[in-house]
Amino acid sequence: MSIAIDRSLDPLRRYCWAMGDRVVIVGGGIAGVSAAAFLADRGAEVTLVEREPTLAYHTTGRSAAQWIVNYGHPATRRLTASSRDFFDHPPPGTADSPLLCERPVVMVSDSPDTPVDDQFADPESAAPSMEPVPVAEAAELCPMVDITRTSIAFIDHGSMEIDVGALHQGFVRMLRGAGGTITTATRVDAARPKGDRWTVETTGGEIVADVLVNAAGAWGDVVAAAAGITPIGLQPRRRTAFMVPGSAMPGFDAARSHEWPMLIDLAHRWYVKPDGAQFL
């Protein structure tokens, strides 16, 4: 079979054209709905299948919701930096309010030997908004900092808080506006290649598609096994996360919690973020 592709189309549109019109995406978190929205917007016939009764039930719905360029692997940082234009200029009709708002991040370590240089050595991924500050100054900016246990501190004034709910719903709106279909409380039991297509067996019936996209997150291996694909070792695990009442912090004013920065361990072992009248 030969395929003629119009090179005037954008890359994702050309890819959709080449791979076929009908796409099934498994997983209704931010990865699944964003992929579904952009593919549908570019002409694919998309069906999104979610096992839970509601979308974004797991990781997406429990996100720390912070846009931080100076965090994670250098490749992750470059991806984060490249996403800024989308957040500032989302597709028309997908966001009724800004997706980002200012919330600085204070990064600290209890060890002076934390390999800071390694974290910020890549000039393509390290943002200039990150700067070292005296521990006492960090404690003034973020009263959660314990000066008796903190050896070094940084402040990132360029970090932003993400409205994850609005972002996710924007993609849902974009998907539905482009004619995409969303099915919830639907489990994928099996997926079999048949010729140039996939036959996907779900608890809601059979779906035939040209392309099957696995966006099931931590449950990706479960979907892969159902499709006869070798698992790669993904394991769903419980997170150690809890909410602490703001009253536990002397002088905390819930009405001004948006002014407090997020606090992150430089070694990425923990974080604390004000969330209304509580701390996450």
C-alpha positions, 0 to 999 in steps of 0.5 A, a space after each residue: 500500500 502506498 500513501 501520498 502525504 500533503 507536505 503542507 500539513 503540519 507534522 502531527 496532521 501528516 502523521 495522523 494521515 499516514 497512520 489512519 483515521 480511526 484511533 482508540 486511546 486507552 487512558 483518560 488522564 492528561 496524557 490520554 486526553 491531550 493526545 486525543 484532543 490534538 489527534 481529533 483536532 487534526 482530523 482523526 476519528 478518536 475514541 477515548 476509553 477510560 476504565 474509571 467512572 470519571 476521567 483523571 481519577 488517578 495521577 492527573 487528579 492528584 498532581 502537585 500542579 506546578 510548572 517548574 523548568 528547573 526540576 527533573 532530568 535535563 530532557 524533562 526540563 527542556 520539554 517543560 520549557 517548550 510547553 510554556 507557549 501552549 500554556 500562555 496561548 492555549 487553543 481558542 475555546 479551551 480555557 476560560 481563564 489563565 492556565 498558569 498563575 505565579 507561585 515561586 518555588 524554594 528548593 532546599 537541602 539538608 546537606 551541603 554536598 547535594 550535587 547542585 552543579 549537576 542539576 543545573 549544568 545543562 544550559 539548554 534546560 536550566 532556567 535563569 529564574 533559579 538563583 541561590 539565596 541565603 538560608 535565612 532569606 529562604 525562611 523569610 520567603 517560605 516559613 516552612 524552611 527550618 533554618 536549623 536543618 537547611 544547608 543550602 537554598 535556591 529560589 525559582 521566581 519563574 515557577 508557575 502553578 497549573 490549573 490542572 482541572 482547567 487544563 484537563 477539561 480544556 482538552 476534553 472540550 477540544 476533543 468533543 468539539 472535534 467530534 471525538 468520543 469519550 467512554 468511561 467505566 469501560 475496561 479494555 479486555 483484549 486488543 488484537 491486530 487484524 490486517 491493518 487494524 486493531 480490534 479492541 474488545 471492551 466491556 462496552 463492546 468491540 471497537 475497530 481502529 487503525 491505531 491503538 494508543 496506550 496512555 494508561 499510565 501506571 497501568 500501561 503494562 495491563 493494557 499492553 498485556 491485553 494487546 499481546 505486547 510484552 510488559 516493560 515492568 510498570 507497577 501501579 503503586 500508592 503514593 505517600 501523600 497527605 494533607 496537613 491543616 494550615 493551623 499546624 503552621 504558626 501565623 499561617 493565613 489561609 486567605 493568603 496561602 497563594 502567596 506562599 511558595 512551594 517547597 521542594 527538596 533538591 534531591 527530589 525526595 519530598 515537597 510541600 505545597 500550600 493548598 487553600 487552608 491545608 498543606 499538601 
